[in-house]
Amino acid sequence: MAIFGPPSSVTPSSLSSADKPAWKIWFSGLTLRLANPKALIFFVAIQPQFVNPIGNLPLQMIWLAASSMIPELLILACYGVLAGRMQAVATRPGYGRTTHPIAGGLMVGVASLVATVRA
C-alpha cells in the first residue's frame, strides 16, 4: 500500500497539541522516557561501573547524571527544532506522494535482505 496506494496526508490540525495542557505533554514525555528499557539498563547496569566506591559518591552521581542528561537535553532539543521546521515540509500536498513510495521500497528491500539471510 505504501508504494502503490494513495498517500495519507498530514494536516496541521493533526499535528497540533494546542488543546492539551503543557503539564500533560510534559508528563507524557516523562513517562515515555522512564519506560525506555535502554535508559534503564544503562543507568542500572552500565553506569555504576564508573563510580569509585572510595570517592565522594554524591558528587560522582551528580557528575554522571549531568554528563548524561545535558547532552541528551541538547540532542532532544535539536530534534524538537528540526521537527518544528519539518512540519511545514510534511504538510505540503506532494510530500506523501514522494515519501510513501520511497519508504515502501525501502521496506521491501529490507524484507528481501531479511528473507535471504541464513541463520
Wavefront OBJ file of the C-alpha trace (Angstrom):
o trace
v 0.000 0.000 0.000
v 2.866 2.403 0.726
v 4.242 2.028 -2.801
v 1.077 1.967 -4.912
v -1.673 3.203 -2.585
v -2.851 6.765 -2.137
v -0.701 8.719 0.310
v -2.177 9.754 3.621
v -1.921 13.467 4.140
v -0.520 15.137 7.221
v -2.546 18.151 8.243
v -1.502 20.852 10.691
v -4.596 20.138 12.792
v -3.484 16.516 13.295
v -0.054 17.740 14.461
v -1.332 20.396 16.830
v -1.271 19.812 20.561
v -2.680 23.230 21.457
v -5.745 21.647 23.076
v -3.574 19.720 25.591
v -2.267 21.398 28.729
v 1.524 21.716 28.924
v 1.751 19.505 32.010
v 0.041 16.612 30.165
v 2.512 16.876 27.297
v 5.405 17.012 29.777
v 4.063 14.060 31.805
v 3.571 12.020 28.640
v 7.185 12.661 27.619
v 8.446 11.851 31.117
v 6.519 8.572 31.176
v 7.881 7.636 27.774
v 11.485 8.352 28.835
v 11.167 6.463 32.143
v 9.724 3.423 30.380
v 12.650 3.249 27.939
v 14.413 -0.075 28.632
v 17.699 1.133 27.109
v 17.916 4.028 29.554
v 17.011 1.798 32.497
v 19.655 -0.754 31.550
v 22.246 1.988 31.118
v 21.600 3.636 34.471
v 21.215 0.405 36.451
v 23.783 -1.916 34.859
v 26.395 0.097 32.988
v 26.756 3.479 34.651
v 27.546 2.221 38.213
v 30.740 0.635 36.870
v 32.170 4.145 36.528
v 31.613 5.016 40.208
v 34.588 4.816 42.560
v 33.251 3.461 45.889
v 36.096 5.117 47.805
v 35.463 8.595 46.372
v 32.711 11.130 47.054
v 29.619 9.176 45.937
v 27.055 12.027 45.763
v 29.451 14.184 43.733
v 30.176 11.320 41.342
v 26.470 10.585 40.853
v 25.745 14.262 40.187
v 28.609 14.385 37.676
v 27.463 11.196 35.904
v 23.836 12.332 35.840
v 24.773 15.743 34.434
v 27.135 14.257 31.860
v 24.363 12.014 30.555
v 21.378 14.363 30.830
v 22.859 17.569 29.397
v 23.873 16.041 26.023
v 20.518 14.228 25.901
v 18.689 17.510 26.504
v 20.633 19.226 23.722
v 20.040 16.363 21.284
v 16.303 16.202 22.031
v 16.026 19.995 21.746
v 17.609 19.772 18.289
v 15.087 17.050 17.379
v 12.284 19.339 18.527
v 13.553 22.279 16.464
v 14.011 20.038 13.418
v 10.504 18.590 13.847
v 9.055 22.086 14.068
v 10.778 23.067 10.844
v 9.796 19.833 9.115
v 6.123 20.422 9.913
v 5.960 22.939 7.068
v 7.504 20.392 4.700
v 5.425 17.419 5.862
v 2.128 19.267 5.395
v 2.764 20.007 1.710
v 0.449 18.091 -0.627
v 3.232 16.380 -2.605
v 5.177 15.188 0.442
v 3.243 11.933 0.834
v 3.335 11.194 -2.883
v 7.126 11.397 -2.763
v 7.978 9.786 0.558
v 5.496 6.893 0.678
v 6.858 5.056 -2.393
v 10.413 5.593 -1.150
v 9.548 4.239 2.305
v 7.649 1.316 0.783
v 10.571 0.483 -1.489
v 12.983 0.587 1.445
v 10.737 -1.741 3.441
v 10.552 -4.207 0.534
v 14.356 -4.025 0.236
v 14.858 -4.720 3.936
v 12.356 -7.575 3.806
v 14.249 -9.053 0.850
v 17.517 -8.864 2.761
v 15.983 -10.494 5.805
v 14.477 -13.251 3.654
v 17.843 -14.079 2.098
v 19.913 -14.147 5.305
v 20.800 -17.595 6.557
v 20.514 -18.275 10.250
l 1 2 3 4 5 6 7 8 9 10 11 12 13 14 15 16 17 18 19 20 21 22 23 24 25 26 27 28 29 30 31 32 33 34 35 36 37 38 39 40 41 42 43 44 45 46 47 48 49 50 51 52 53 54 55 56 57 58 59 60 61 62 63 64 65 66 67 68 69 70 71 72 73 74 75 76 77 78 79 80 81 82 83 84 85 86 87 88 89 90 91 92 93 94 95 96 97 98 99 100 101 102 103 104 105 106 107 108 109 110 111 112 113 114 115 116 117 118 119
